[in-house]
Amino acid sequence: MAAGRGGAGQAQPGAPIDVRAVRRHFSFPGRGRIVLNNAASTQPPRELLALYQSLGPGYENVHRGQSTASQAMTALFEESYDTIARFIGAPGRASIALYRNTTEAVNAVMYSLLTEFRDGDNVVTTLMEHNSNYVPWYAMCRQILPRFGLRVQCRLARFDPPQGSWTWITLRRWSTPAPNWCAAPARRTSWGPGIPWA
């Protein structure tokens, strides 16, 4: 997903990343650790840990309590939508949807598109996908849409072994007839090669 223009704190496209500056936000480099798992158990930056600590004394239910603390926590929670919108350059909080993880987010996208599919459509995804982007589309084509009498095919574009990635050539090979939908990453999570979309 591409971030919008004008967000505060955004890096310029193509600008080199200052890895040392990024590492200063985390505690694990001080122990000589190299952390490769950046999924559900990703390392929290120091600023997030400090935020948790500051929220602790007044922490209360969000959207469910009548106490002053609950109302204050709900206000902070709601303000986070505005902060995120400003950061990514979105028009406002109505453009922001927050999910617990990628699997939940992709499932939300898939379910929101269910009524858009027509009999004979096809979805092309890739063998480079994490399960969170593959399983929802596969389940939709094999289990959900057939209940409504719709036959939608889920096809997997295989990546180019010499390059360890995939190209427009490999996508075209798996896209006949042309796909109605394509669900693919901008970057592979486990080893990081970019996909040449442009």
Secondary structure by P-SEA (a helix, b strand, c coil): cccccccccccccccccaaaaaaaaccccccccccccccccccccaaaaaaaaaaccccccccccccaaaaaaaaaaaaaaaaaaaaacccccccccccccaaaaaaaaaaaacccccccbbbbbcccccccccaaaaaaaccccccccbbbbbbbbbcccccccccaaaaaaaccccccbbbbbccccccbbbbccc
